[in-house]
Amino acid sequence: MKTLKLYYENPYINVFTAEVIEKKIIENKYHILLNQTAFFLGGGGQERDFGTIEGIEVVDIYEKEGNIYHVLEKELNKIHKVRCEIDLKHRKDKMYQHSAQHILSGAFFKLVNRNTKSVHFGNEISTVDIEGILNEQEVMKVEDYVNKIISDNIVIENFVPSKKELKKINVRRDLPQTDDEIRIIKIGALDVNACCGVHAKSTLELKAIVITKFEKNKGNTRIEFLAGDRAVNYLLKREHNLKRICNKVSCGEEELENSIMNLNEKISDLINENKKITEQLVDLESKKLIGECEFNNKVESELNNREVNLISKVYSDKNIEYLKKIANKLCEEDSFVVLLASNDKEKVNIIFACSKNLTTDINKMKNNKIKKCNHTKKGYEVEKDIQDKKNIEVKKDNLTKGAEELNMGELLRDTIKLLDGKGGGNKVFAQGGGKNNGNIENAIEYATRKVKEIIKNG
């Protein structure tokens, strides 16, 4: 004897009694077979029901050879007239989303001749993927149409035809290849399709269908939708938000679009004005830093007599974009090294940058083509270089090791260890962030010393 499925006869039943036909223990869980059940075990993309048997939670439901087993974590002692209760609110919610999907699928097929590729019923939002790429006009047309279907209070039929009857039914999608009975859902003249899910009795129960979003997805169109109480709550929330926004901008709903466009124009003007002011501030700050550098912080290379402008400063409450603008502005000119930082209550930001010419000029001695080295009692001497025709004395350290390279990325990675931070970059630009552990001044001083050593020996 197969389990009688009450949910197809009455999808609104939430309390019923049943007889226990079989009990078995599998992996410390109790599998209960009832003579009849209103617990829907899930199917057609619809989630299973939740509920209790004699107050014990049903943790799973499955079907085997037409018999439906209910899995409990506690032993069920009673076997006659056991009281079963399902979560009707959960059932209705899932049922309404499923019925709404069939209405949407039927409408897309009827109005734009596009069939359904896949469906998903989530706890907050549901989706249906429709063949091909649809435009906004097509989607809005379908949304209007399905809500008319709802208001028309069309009966939703759910039945199992005989195989002879099934051959005469024109379904939207191909029937599954199975010897088992096939259940059909029919929504008036809109849609006929095979489905094993539980559905509402009429379209009016769904209250509304709202398409909240549509987008391209793997060559198809994914439709996000809500139905039932989900749709009603969404519309009420949207109405509340709309009124609140209208109050904020002091206009009615009809003027809201124009008001928003005017606000966008004003915001765009303010953003442009802010950019100009920021550029002016960056220009002034850059000139100030250059002036301070001329008096305090020019570094000269001992080998090639090149002067490098070394600028280092720690700001308070400046964002990293501001630091970038200053660094880029200064390094537009040759021979600048810029070490900037900004701290707030919890975090520090660091920007290290240098002029592009420095990465080649400072490393020039390392890559020079030295033709010959002669060892005499007086020390190491270098013969004339063919290219520049100058006599170059090279110390022993520079001949054996070469000058250390100026590399902002490496310098930042080395420095930021003092701040327990992370960052990186290339030879001419690097950025990072770390904890404000009170060590930012020491970190910048450390980086400054390193740069001075590299420049002097370069």
N, C-alpha and C positions, 0 to 999 in steps of 0.2 A: 504493500500500500504506500503510495507516494504521499508526501506531505501536502496538505491542502493549503494553497497560497491565498490567504485572506486579503492581502494587499491589492490584488487585482480586482477582487469583488468590491472592496470598499477601501479606497486609498486614505480615508480619514480616520479609520479605526485606530485607537491608540491603547485601548485596554481590552484584553480578551483572556479567556481561560482555555487551557489545553491539557491533554493527557500526555504523560511521558511514555514514549514507546521504547526508548533505549537510552541507556547511560553507559558511557565508557570513559576510561581515563587514558589520556595520551599526553606524555611529557608533563605530568603533574597538573594538567588542566582537564576539566570535566566537559565532555562533549554530549550534549543533550538533543535527542531526536523527539520532536513533538508530532502529534497527529495533525495539527494545524498551526499556522503561524501568520502573524501580521508583520514579522520582521523581514524586510526586504534585504536580500543578501548582496545587492549591488548589481549593476549591469547597464549596458548602453552608455557607459561613461558616468553614470549616476552613483553616488556614494551609498554605502549600506546604511541601514538604520542603526540607531543607538537606543539602548533601553535596558530593562531589567527583567529577570524571571525570579519571582518571589523575593524581590529586593536585591538580588545578586546581579551585578553588572554583566552584560553580554559583551565580551571582548572581541568576538569574531563570529562570523556566520559563513557557512559554506554548504554547497550542495553536492551530494554523491548519489548517483543513480536515482535522481528524482526525490531524494530525501534531504531535508534541510536540517543541518546540525547547528546548534547554538553552543558556543564555547564559553564556559564560565571558569573563573579562577577559584571559586569556592564550591564545595559539594552541595548539591541540591538534594535534600532529604525527602521532600514531598514528590509524589508521582501522579496524584489525581487532582484535577481541577487546579492546576498551578496557575497563579496569577501572573500575567505578562503585561508589561507596559512599555510602549515605545515613546521616544521623544518626538511628539507630533510637530513641534515647532521646527525641529531639524528636518523632519520628513517633508513638511510643506515647502520649506525653503528650497531644498534640493529638487523637489518635484516641480516647483514652479520654474526654476531655472531650466530644467530639462524640457518642459513643455514649451517654454519661450524659445528655446533653441530650435525646436521643430517648426514653430511658427516662422521664425526668421529664415530657416533653411528653405521652407516652402515659399516664402515671399521672394527671396533672392532668385529662386528657380523660376518662379512665375513672372516676375517683373523684369529681370535682366538675364534670364536664361543661364544662370551660374549655379552649379551644384556645390554641395558641401564636401570639403576634403577631410576635415577633422574637427573635433570638439573637445573642450575641456571645461569642467565645472569646478571652480575654486570656491574657497570659503568666503571670499570677498568679491571676486569678479569672475565672470565666465567668459569664454571665448569660443567663437566659431570661425574656422578658416574657410573662406569662399574662393572658388576657382578664379584665377586671373586677378588683374589689377582693377579695382573699382575707383571711381571718382566720388567726390563729396556729394554731388547731385544725386547719383545713384543710391548712395547710402542713406541720404536724408529721405529720398522717395520711399525706400523700404521701411524706414523707421515710422514715417507717417502711416503707411499702409498697415503695418502690423498692429499699431494702436487702434486703428479702425476695426481690425479683426477682433481685437479684445472687446471693444465696446459693443460689437455685434452679438456678443454672448453665444458664440458658436459652440456646439457640443463637440467634445473630444471623445471619440470612441476608441476603446481599447479591447481587442478581441482576437480569438484564435480561429481562423477559418479552416475549413477542411482543405485537403490538397487539391480537390477539384475546384473549390471556390477560389483558392489562392491563384490558380492559373488565370482566372478572369480578372484579377485585381491589377490595376495599372499603378505600380509603385514608382516612387521618384528615383530610387536607387536599386541596384540589383539585389535580389534576395540572397541570403547566406546559403551556402551549399551544406545542408544538414538533413538528417532523417528525423530530427526532433521537431516538435511542433514550433511553428513560427507565429509570433504574436505581432499583430498589426495595430498601428496607431493611425487614426483617420481624423483630420481636422476639417470638417465640412468638405468644400470643394478645393480647399487650399493645398492640402498635403496628405499623402498616403505613403507610409513607409514602415518597414519592419523595425520593431523596437521592443526590447524586453524590460524597459524601465517602467516606473510608476508615474502616472500622469494625472493632472487635474481633470475634472469632469467637464469643465467648460472654459472657454478663453477668458471670460469675465473675471474669473478667480485670480488671474495674474495681475489685475489692476493696471499695470503699465509695463512697457518694455522701453528701456532707455539705452541707446547706444552711446557709450561714454567715450569711445575712441576707435579709430580704425587706422591701420597701417599696413604697409607692404611686408610680406613675410614669405620668403622663399618662392617668389613668383606668384603668390596668392595674396588675398587681402584678409588680414586678421581683424575680426570684429569683437570688441569688448562690449559686454552688455550686462544689464541688470534687469531683474523682473521681480514682481511681488512686492513684499515689504522693502526689499533692497532698493527697488526703483523709487518707491514712494519716499523713503527716507533720503535718498539721493536728491530727489527733486525739492523736497522741503529744505534741505540743507543749502542747495543751490539758490533757492528763492531767498532764504535768510541772508546768504552772502551777497546776493545781488542788491538787496535793500540796504545792507550795511555799506556796500561800495557806493551806491547812489548817494547815501547820506554823507559819505566822506568827500565826495566831489561836488556835492550840492546840485544835483540834477535829477531828473526823472529817468525812468528806464529808457524812454525813447531817445533821450539826448546822451545816453551813456557812451555810445560809440564815439560820437564827436568829441565828448569831453575827454575820453581816453586819448584820442588822437592829438588833441591840443596839449594834453599833459606830456605825451611822448615828445612832441616838438619842443616843449619847454625844457624837458629833461635833456634832450639832445643838445640844445643850446647851452645849457649849464655844463654838460660834460665837455663840450668844446671849449667853453670859457675856462673851465677848470684845467684843461690840458695846456692852454696858453699860459695861465698863471703858474702852473707847475714848471713849464719850460723856462719861464722867466726866473723862478726861484732857483731852478737847477743852474741856470746861467750865472746868476749872482753868486750862488754858493761855490760854483766852480772857480770863478774869478777870485773869490775870497781865499779858497784853498791854494790856488796858484800863488797869490801874493804872500801867504804865510810860508809857502814852500821856498820861495826865493830868498827869504831871510834865514830860514831854519833848516831846510832839509834837502839840499842838493847833494847828491852822492857822485863822486868822481871815480872812474875806473883807473886803476894804477897802470894798466897795460896799454889802453888805447886813448886815455885822456878824455873819454866821453863823460859828459855830465848827465845824470839821470835825476829827474824830479820824482822824489819819493813822498807820497802823500798818504798819511794814515790818520784815521779819526774814528771815534766811537760816538754815535748819536744815541739819543733817547727817544723811543716811540716813533721811529721812522720805519715805514714798511720797506720791504725788500725791493719793490719797484722803484722807489725813490733812490735807493742806493745804486741800483743798476743804471738809472739815468745819469747820475753824477759820474759814475765810473766810466760809462761809455762816452760821455761828453769830454772828460779829461783825456781819455786815451785816443781820441780822434787825432790828437797831435803826437808827434814823435817823442820818445824818451820819457814816458810817464809810467810809474808804478803806483797803483792806487789800492790801498788796503782799508776797507770801510766795514764798520759793524754798527748794529743797532740793537738795543736791548729793551725788553719790556719786563713785565712782572715775572714771566715764566720762561720766556724763550729769547734767544739771540739769533740774529741773522748776520751773515758775513758775505761780503763780495770782495774778491781779489781780482784785479785786472791789470793789464799792462799794454803799452803800445806795441803794435805788431813788429815794429822795427827792432825792438829789444831782443826778441827771441832769436834773431839771427846775429845781430851785432855783438851781444854779450858773449855768445858762444863762438865768435869768429876765431879766436885763438885756438880753440879745440879742433876746428875743422880746416885750419890753414894748411896749405901744402908746403911743408918744410922739407927742403930737398936733401939736406945733409946735416949731421951733427958730428962735430969733432971733439974728442976728449983731450984736453991739455991740462998741464999743471995748474993753469989759472982757473979752470972750471969748464962749464959747457958753453960752446959758442955755436951760433947758427949762421950759415953762409947766407948770402943774399938770396932773397926770394925772387924768383923770376917775374912774378906778377906785379908786385908793388915796388920792387927795386929798393927796398929799405932793409937796413940791418936791424934784426930783432933779437934781443937777448931773451932767452927763455930759461926761467928758473928750473931747477931739477924737478920740483913738484909738478909743474905744468907740463913738462915733457913726459913724465911717467903716468900722471893721473888725468890730466886735462882739467880745464876749468869746469866748475859745477854749473849745470844749466839752469836758466831762469824758466820755471814752469809753474804757472798759477795753480793748476790742478793739483800737482804734487805738494805745493806749498800749503794749500788749503787742507788737503787730507792730513798733512802732518800737524798743522796748527789746531784743527778742530778736535783732535784727541783731547786737548786741554778742556774742552767744553762738553765732552761725552756726546758729540754730535755726529752728523753725517753730511756728506757733500761730495762734490766732484766737479770736474770741468776739463778744459784743455789747457794748452800752454798760455793762452792770452786771457782767458776768462774762467772763473770758477765761482761757485756759490754753495752755501750750506747753512745749516742751522743746528743749534744745540741748546743745552739747558742753560738757563741764567743762574750759574753757580757762583757768581761773583768773581769769575776769573777772566772776563772778557778783556779787560785792560791788559792783563798779563799776556793773554793770547795774541793780541795785536802787537804788543811790544816784542814778543818772541818772533812773530812773522817779520816785523820791521828789521830786527837784527839779522835774520836770515837773508833778507833781500840785500841789505847793505854788504854783507860778506860776499854774496854772489857777484854784486856789481863791482866791488873793489878788486876782486880777483879775476874779473872777466875781461 
